[in-house]
C-alpha cells in the first residue's frame, strides 16, 4: 500500500506542478511583438527633394499623413500625403516653403517662407503669418499654443511666439 500512496502523491504533485507552470507561462507571457512598417513615398512626376540644410518632411502627430517639401522647376512647395493614399497633393499657398511642422492636434501645418513662420489650416485656406523668422531652425509647436524656435541660423538663443502670431520673445541666450 505504501508504494501506491507514494505513486498517487507523486502523480498529484506532477499534475499540480504542470498546472502552476501553465498558469505562470500564460500569465507572464511576453507582450506580442509589434510589426515593422515600411513606407515608400514616391514623389510626383517631375518633383525632387530640395537640397537644403533644413528638414524637408514632417509626420502628423497621429501618424496619418506626411508633409514634405518638393522642388519642381526651381519652385519649392509643400505636398501632403495621407498614409492611406498613394497620392500626394500640393498645399496651395506654400510656395517657397521649407521646414514643415505640425500643430500638436494636426489641424495646422507650420512652415517657414519669405523670412516668416507661417501656418495653414489642414482644412484649406490661405497661409497666415505667425512672426518674422529670417532663417529659423529647430521649430517645435507645443501643446500650450506656443511655438519655440531659433529665429536665425547661429542665433544666440531660442525664442517663443504664440501660434496665433505676434512678436517673438527671447527665452534663452548663449554665453
C-alpha positions as CSV (number, residue, x, y, z in Angstrom):
1,X,0.0,0.0,0.0
2,X,2.9,2.4,0.7
3,X,4.1,2.4,-2.8
4,X,0.6,3.1,-4.2
5,X,0.3,6.1,-1.9
6,X,3.8,7.4,-3.0
7,X,2.8,6.9,-6.6
8,X,-0.5,8.7,-6.0
9,X,1.2,11.6,-4.3
10,X,3.9,11.8,-7.0
11,X,1.3,11.9,-9.7
12,X,-0.7,14.6,-7.8
13,X,2.5,16.7,-7.4
14,X,3.3,16.3,-11.1
15,X,-0.2,17.4,-12.1
16,X,-0.1,20.4,-9.7
17,X,3.4,21.4,-10.9
18,X,2.2,21.3,-14.6
19,X,-0.8,23.4,-13.8
20,X,1.3,26.0,-11.9
21,X,3.8,26.1,-14.8
22,X,1.0,26.5,-17.4
23,X,-0.6,29.4,-15.4
24,X,2.8,31.1,-15.0
25,X,3.6,30.8,-18.7
26,X,0.2,32.1,-19.6
27,X,0.2,35.0,-17.1
28,X,3.8,36.1,-17.7
29,X,3.9,35.6,-21.5
30,X,5.9,38.3,-23.3
31,X,4.0,41.1,-25.0
32,X,3.2,40.4,-28.6
33,X,5.8,41.8,-31.0
34,X,4.9,44.9,-32.9
35,X,5.1,44.5,-36.6
36,X,7.5,46.6,-38.6
37,X,6.0,49.1,-41.0
38,X,7.7,50.4,-44.1
39,X,6.6,53.3,-46.3
40,X,7.7,54.4,-49.7
41,X,6.6,57.9,-50.7
42,X,7.3,58.3,-54.4
43,X,7.5,62.0,-55.4
44,X,5.1,63.2,-58.1
45,X,6.4,63.1,-61.6
46,X,8.9,65.9,-62.2
47,X,9.4,66.5,-58.4
48,X,12.5,66.1,-56.3
49,X,13.5,66.8,-52.8
50,X,15.4,70.1,-52.4
51,X,19.0,70.1,-51.3
52,X,18.7,72.3,-48.2
53,X,20.1,72.1,-44.6
54,X,16.6,72.1,-43.0
55,X,14.1,69.3,-42.6
56,X,12.0,68.6,-45.6
57,X,9.3,66.5,-44.1
58,X,7.0,66.2,-41.1
59,X,4.8,63.4,-39.9
60,X,1.4,64.4,-38.3
61,X,1.1,63.7,-34.6
62,X,-1.5,61.0,-35.2
63,X,0.8,59.3,-37.8
64,X,-1.8,59.5,-40.5
65,X,-0.1,61.8,-43.0
66,X,3.2,63.2,-44.1
67,X,4.0,66.7,-45.3
68,X,7.1,67.2,-47.4
69,X,8.8,69.9,-49.4
70,X,9.3,69.2,-53.0
71,X,11.0,71.1,-55.8
72,X,9.6,71.4,-59.3
73,X,11.0,73.7,-61.9
74,X,13.0,75.5,-59.2
75,X,9.9,76.2,-57.1
76,X,9.6,74.7,-53.6
77,X,6.1,73.8,-52.3
78,X,4.7,71.5,-49.6
79,X,2.9,68.4,-50.5
80,X,0.6,66.4,-48.2
81,X,0.2,62.7,-48.4
82,X,-2.2,60.7,-46.3
83,X,-0.7,57.3,-45.5
84,X,-3.9,55.6,-46.6
85,X,-3.5,57.1,-50.1
86,X,-0.9,56.7,-52.9
87,X,-1.3,60.3,-54.0
88,X,0.4,63.4,-52.7
89,X,-1.3,66.8,-53.3
90,X,0.3,70.2,-53.2
91,X,-0.8,72.5,-50.5
92,X,-1.7,75.8,-52.2
93,X,0.0,78.9,-50.7
94,X,3.2,77.1,-49.7
95,X,5.4,78.4,-52.5
96,X,9.0,78.9,-51.3
97,X,8.3,76.9,-48.1
98,X,10.7,75.0,-46.0
99,X,10.8,73.4,-42.6
100,X,7.3,71.9,-42.3
101,X,5.9,71.1,-38.8
102,X,2.5,70.2,-37.5
103,X,0.5,71.6,-34.6
104,X,0.0,69.1,-31.8
105,X,-3.6,68.4,-32.9
106,X,-2.6,68.0,-36.5
107,X,-5.1,70.6,-37.7
108,X,-2.4,73.1,-38.7
109,X,0.8,72.9,-40.7
110,X,3.5,75.4,-39.9
111,X,6.4,76.2,-42.2
112,X,9.0,78.9,-43.0
113,X,8.7,81.0,-46.1
114,X,9.8,84.5,-47.1
115,X,11.6,85.2,-43.8
116,X,8.5,84.3,-41.7
117,X,7.0,81.5,-39.8
118,X,3.6,80.7,-41.3
119,X,0.7,78.3,-40.6
120,X,-2.0,76.9,-42.8
121,X,-5.2,75.0,-41.8
122,X,-5.3,71.4,-43.0
123,X,-9.0,72.2,-43.9
124,X,-7.7,74.6,-46.5
125,X,-7.4,78.4,-46.8
126,X,-4.6,80.9,-47.1
127,X,-1.5,80.7,-45.1
128,X,-1.3,83.1,-42.1
129,X,1.9,84.8,-40.9
130,X,2.9,83.9,-37.3
131,X,6.1,86.1,-37.0
132,X,9.3,87.2,-38.6
133,X,11.9,84.5,-38.7
134,X,14.7,85.2,-41.2
135,X,16.2,81.7,-41.1
136,X,14.5,79.6,-38.5
137,X,15.8,76.3,-37.0
138,X,14.5,73.8,-34.6
139,X,10.8,74.7,-34.7
140,X,8.5,73.0,-32.2
141,X,4.8,73.7,-31.7
142,X,3.9,72.9,-28.1
143,X,0.6,71.8,-26.7
144,X,0.2,75.1,-24.9
145,X,-0.2,77.0,-28.2
146,X,3.4,78.3,-28.1
147,X,6.0,77.8,-30.9
148,X,9.6,77.6,-29.8
149,X,12.3,78.1,-32.4
150,X,15.7,79.6,-33.2
151,X,14.9,82.6,-35.4
152,X,18.3,82.6,-37.2
153,X,20.9,80.0,-38.0
154,X,23.7,80.5,-35.4
155,X,21.4,82.8,-33.4
156,X,22.3,83.4,-29.8
157,X,19.3,81.5,-28.4
158,X,15.7,80.4,-28.6
159,X,12.6,82.4,-29.0
160,X,8.9,81.7,-28.5
161,X,5.8,83.1,-30.0
162,X,2.1,82.4,-29.8
163,X,0.9,80.1,-32.6
164,X,-1.8,82.8,-33.3
165,X,1.0,85.2,-34.1
166,X,2.8,88.1,-32.5
167,X,6.3,89.3,-31.7
168,X,8.8,86.5,-30.6
169,X,10.1,86.7,-27.1
170,X,13.7,85.5,-26.4
171,X,13.7,82.7,-23.9
172,X,17.3,81.6,-23.9
173,X,20.6,83.1,-24.7
174,X,24.1,81.7,-25.3
175,X,27.1,82.6,-23.2
